[in-house]
């Protein structure tokens, strides 16, 4: 016998998902969209902007020394991201070292080199090749580069004595005078 | 006294010899490219996104492969090497993300989506299979309006006029 007592509308409602199932499906879909949106927003953010407070980090150098916010406080800090396989990095390496030797005696300037996605033997070879004496260390877990949202190497960030980002260079420095021109205005007379 | 010195030097020589032998035994023969690539193809260098390390042509990737070779030569296992790379360069170097935190979505969403899709298809097929009830029959196109006697007469009249003209 056919079920002639049930109307088509009733049958349609019987076929539909239960209410809790529909709510769950919409919540899951919404949550997924929010996560995708957050990831996309994060990816579309450019590098840290000048005038902002840059991310804090502690660098463990290849010598095992720790350089963190306490060592950076009250100083002009130049943070340079580099890699041994990066040819443009070689272009600025000698100038950065010269600048470091020029500013180091003052005591209020700190240079930090961060090796990005580099192997330790290759990094050490690079440091030796360019006779680099300022603190250098690996970007363990690429956490520092991700915090700074770098897009490649070389990239250089200069933080002023108040701890704010004062200068960003997304390409290699072309001369010692260019490095000095970016640091000198941040130093007290 | 001479015997003591002889014994001491013999024991010392033996100990040094053992040390050298154990060091040599710990060193593995140079791993082949195939051995390196077994691990390399599971890793991705952040510089060249979406290219597995075993086929990536950049200098950075060549350095990474060389590092894998060195670690294999030191007797490290595949898991130890992968853990080392994760520690050095982050979890994103892995071809398959570790199942923790938000990474669980990668493992959960596809099967849940497939199951949901199968369920929807099942319901659709069931609804297709169900015999159509008489009350549910809906005409697909409306019937043309029936001709009334008046319309029909006018139509016939016009036809006759046309025939007469010819």
Interface residues (C-beta under 8 A of the other chain):
Chain A: X2 X4 X7 X8 X15 X25 X28 X32 X35 X83 X84 X85 X117 X118 X119 X121 X122 X138 X140 X141 X142 X143 X146
Chain B: X45 X46 X47 X58 X59 X60 X63 X64 X66 X67 X86 X87 X88 X89 X90 X92 X102 X105 X109 X112 X116 X123 X126 X127 X131 X133 X135 X136
